[in-house]
Structures are given as structure tokens and as C-alpha cells.
Amino acid sequence: MFLKHRKESKELLLFRHLFFRNALSSKDKYYYRNLESGYAGELIFDEWLKPITSKLIFLSDLTFEINNSHFQIDSLLISPERIYLIDVKNHEGDYYIGGNKWYTSAKKEIKNPLIQLQRTASLLRQLFQYHKINYYFEASLVFVNLEFYLYEAPMNSPIIFPTQRNRFINKLDTEAGGLRLKHRDFKLAEKLLSLHLTDSPYSRIPVFEYEQIEKGVICQSCKSILTEQVTTKIMTCSNCGFAEGIEQAVLRSTEEYALLFPDKKITTAAIYDWCRIVASKRVLQETLAKNYKLIGHGKSSYYIKSL
Ligand SMILES: [Zn+2]
């Protein structure tokens, strides 16, 4: 069962919003594409696991700290017998190994994912020792993209290639076999979730200013920015024809605003300028009042998310 579902990290959402609002530098765009690709790979891996979800406990996107070092884990699978530490990679194209280094087919060196995996495994071992967690774990590097190929891959490395998917899942299935997850396994999952840090120190935040970001509402379907004012309850994308309720569109955009500008206050005037599409300030105010909590009175009042 999935005890901690995967969802987009705050970092990915930030970069995604800025990307569609044309506010990323070319370097940040490259970084953003890698984030999206990594996330897409993790979703593919979750699909792989679907046939065996009832037999294991899955934890996704964990961040821990031990001895002043932080580390992230894409997937941790708890089976009755052991734990699997999984690092998911969505690399595409041809790669080769030369000595201890990994290269693309264009001879560009990339970070050696096996070294990253070793580091994570070593830190997880330290975390287990510190918290007296007495479980054996196995670390694997899983490549999910069918367009990936690695030349000179060593035979006995902990790598799972996309073509080995079925054997890998069958292995997990067989090992879990008739064994049932025990109370102890759930206790362990709970313990690990309690140690998970919600704010990842890995997050990178690009530099941006309110003024340089394109305002308007982003179409949920084609991602173009809509700025034309509407007086009806439905907003229709002039590019693809996708229709969305104004209220939902405003709330979606307000959440984006709050994520991008945590220090700015949510006010009717601010959201009016941010969304652009709502012709009437009164309609906007009603939408905010209905879904957010109003703090203060008069000109200095603002909204916060009601819990
Ligand atoms: Zn559209």
C-alpha cells in the first residue's frame, strides 16, 4: 500500500509556474526540464509497482538528516523480509561507463548515479543505526525509460534496466510471497515518516520579481496565458477552447501566487492584478471570501488559507 503518496515537490511547482509564465532563464529552464523528467520517471516507477501494491508498504519522496547530512530517497519499499531503497532514473539515450565515470554518447560526463546511490545507502545505514532500526535493506538504481541504454554496464551492479522490469517485480512479489506485513513493519513506516523533513534543503529557488512575470490565468489544458477579461462564470481558452469555471481558475491562480510570493499578502487588489481575467472586483472578492479567511478590516485586510 502507498502510505506516502508521491506528489510534485514545492520546487517543481515553483519552476513549473515560472516556466509557463516565461520567467525562467535558459539555465533554469534546463534545470526545470530535469525536474519534470525526474518526476515523470518516478510516476512510471509507481506504475511498475501497481501489481504488488497489496503486499508491500511504499513510501515516496523522503528527506532525512543524519550527522549533519541531508539525503533524499525516491522510493522505499518495505516488505516482510527486507527494505528496498530505490533510486529512480529517467535517463534517455545512450550512455557508457569508462572507469568510474559515466558519459553520454556525446562524451559528456554526467554524475555517476551509482556513487549517489552509495552515498544515500550509507546515510540510510547511519540513520538506521542511530535510531536502532534493525532491518536489512537492499539498494537499487532503477532506470525506467525504454529509450535508455548503458554500454559497458558491469554485470553485478545494483542496476535494474527497463527491460528487467518484469523480473524485478516478480522478484519482489516472490520474496513477499505468502508472508504478511507485520505490526513491526507498519511501526517502521510510521517511524520513518516521523523522521521525514517536509522542507527539503535541496530546493533551489530561481531569482524572480513580480514585475517580470506574465500575469493572467494559465489554461489547464494547453498552458497558454489567458488575460482577456470575462464577465461570465466560465472562462474559455481562446487558444484550445478548454473551459473552466472562473471560481476554480481564480483559486488555482491564487494558490500559484501564494506559492510564488509567500511574503506578499493575498488581497482582492493583488489577485485582481495577478489573474487579469475577472472583470468585476466584487466577483473576485466574493470568490476569495468564500474560500479564504479574511484577516483584519478595511484597507489593510487580507486573506489567508482557512484550514
Ligand atoms: Zn488552452
Boltz pocket constraint, residues with backbone or C-beta under 6 A from the ligand:
constraints:
  - pocket:
      binder: B
      contacts: [[A, 219], [A, 220], [A, 221], [A, 222], [A, 223], [A, 224], [A, 237], [A, 238], [A, 239], [A, 240], [A, 241], [A, 242]]
      max_distance: 6.0
